[in-house]
Amino acid sequence: MLLRKGSRCLVLFAYVMAASVEVFAQQAKEFRITANEFSFKPSSIQVPRGEVKISVTNRGKFLHGLAIVGRDEKIGYIESGETESLTVNFDKAGEAIFYCPQPGHRNKGMEGKLTVGR
């Protein structure tokens, strides 16, 4: 079956759009957190199940980081003015605490709550 030039363009457009949707659907949803002395903003985030990207910007003077209780993934050190990201796959709903792993920072209140949706 032969397609006219306009029909071929439409078929090609539909194919490109379908491929774009598939790639877009696979990208991790990003959540942004700001670290200061001695807090995170926001201090509570809700994320969906699946792959999530958490980006942390250090707006404080000291080194900060981000760790999640019960998880191996973490951001150890973020220089002042810098942003680092962490990609985590949450496979079940629930709650977890995130905190700054720098010595003494968590004890000064640098922690927050992460809720994974159902």
C-alpha positions as CSV (number, residue, x, y, z in Angstrom):
1,M,0.0,0.0,0.0
2,L,1.4,3.4,-1.0
3,L,0.9,6.4,1.3
4,R,0.7,9.9,0.0
5,K,3.4,12.4,1.2
6,G,1.0,14.0,3.7
7,S,0.0,10.6,5.1
8,R,3.6,9.5,5.5
9,C,4.3,12.7,7.5
10,L,1.3,12.0,9.7
11,V,2.5,8.4,10.4
12,L,6.0,9.6,11.1
13,F,4.7,12.3,13.5
14,A,2.5,9.7,15.3
15,Y,5.5,7.4,15.7
16,V,7.8,10.2,17.1
17,M,5.1,11.3,19.5
18,A,4.5,7.7,20.8
19,A,8.3,7.3,21.3
20,S,8.5,10.6,23.1
21,V,5.6,9.7,25.5
22,E,7.4,6.4,26.3
23,V,10.7,8.2,27.1
24,F,8.9,10.9,29.2
25,A,7.0,8.3,31.2
26,Q,10.3,6.6,32.1
27,Q,11.9,9.7,33.6
28,A,12.0,10.0,37.4
29,K,9.8,12.6,39.0
30,E,12.0,15.3,40.6
31,F,11.6,16.8,44.1
32,R,13.7,19.8,45.2
33,I,14.8,20.4,48.8
34,T,16.9,23.3,50.2
35,A,19.3,22.8,53.0
36,N,20.2,25.5,55.5
37,E,21.5,25.7,59.0
38,F,19.9,23.6,60.4
39,S,16.8,22.7,58.5
40,F,15.4,21.4,55.2
41,K,12.7,23.2,53.2
42,P,10.3,21.7,52.7
43,S,10.7,19.5,55.7
44,S,8.0,17.1,54.5
45,I,7.6,15.7,51.0
46,Q,5.2,13.3,49.4
47,V,6.6,11.2,46.5
48,P,5.0,8.5,44.3
49,R,6.1,4.9,44.3
50,G,8.7,4.2,41.7
51,E,11.8,6.0,40.7
52,V,12.2,9.5,42.2
53,K,14.9,12.1,41.8
54,I,15.6,14.2,44.9
55,S,17.7,17.3,44.3
56,V,19.2,19.2,47.3
57,T,20.6,22.7,47.1
58,N,22.8,23.9,50.0
59,R,22.0,27.5,50.8
60,G,23.9,27.3,54.1
61,K,27.5,28.1,55.1
62,F,28.4,24.6,56.1
63,L,28.6,21.3,54.2
64,H,25.3,19.5,54.2
65,G,24.0,16.3,52.7
66,L,20.9,14.0,52.6
67,A,20.4,10.5,53.8
68,I,17.2,8.4,54.2
69,V,16.8,6.1,57.2
70,G,16.9,2.5,56.0
71,R,18.3,3.3,52.6
72,D,21.9,2.9,51.3
73,E,21.6,5.8,48.8
74,K,22.7,9.2,50.1
75,I,24.3,12.5,49.3
76,G,27.3,12.8,51.6
77,Y,28.6,16.3,51.0
78,I,27.2,19.3,49.3
79,E,29.2,22.5,49.2
80,S,27.6,25.9,49.9
81,G,25.7,27.1,46.8
82,E,25.9,23.7,45.1
83,T,23.1,21.2,44.2
84,E,23.4,17.4,44.2
85,S,20.8,14.8,43.2
86,L,19.9,11.4,44.3
87,T,17.7,8.9,42.4
88,V,15.8,6.4,44.6
89,N,13.4,3.7,43.7
90,F,10.5,3.4,46.2
91,D,8.8,0.0,45.7
92,K,6.2,0.3,48.5
93,A,4.1,2.9,50.2
94,G,5.1,4.2,53.6
95,E,7.0,6.8,55.6
96,A,10.7,7.5,56.1
97,I,12.9,10.1,57.7
98,F,15.4,12.0,55.7
99,Y,18.3,13.8,57.5
100,C,21.6,15.6,57.1
101,P,24.4,13.0,57.7
102,Q,26.9,15.6,58.7
103,P,28.0,15.1,62.3
104,G,25.7,16.8,64.8
105,H,23.3,18.3,62.1
106,R,20.5,15.8,62.7
107,N,20.7,16.4,66.4
108,K,20.2,20.1,65.7
109,G,16.9,19.4,64.0
110,M,18.0,18.9,60.4
111,E,15.6,16.1,59.4
112,G,12.3,15.8,57.6
113,K,9.6,13.3,56.7
114,L,9.2,11.5,53.3
115,T,5.9,9.9,52.5
116,V,5.7,7.4,49.7
117,G,2.2,7.3,48.1
118,R,0.2,4.2,47.5
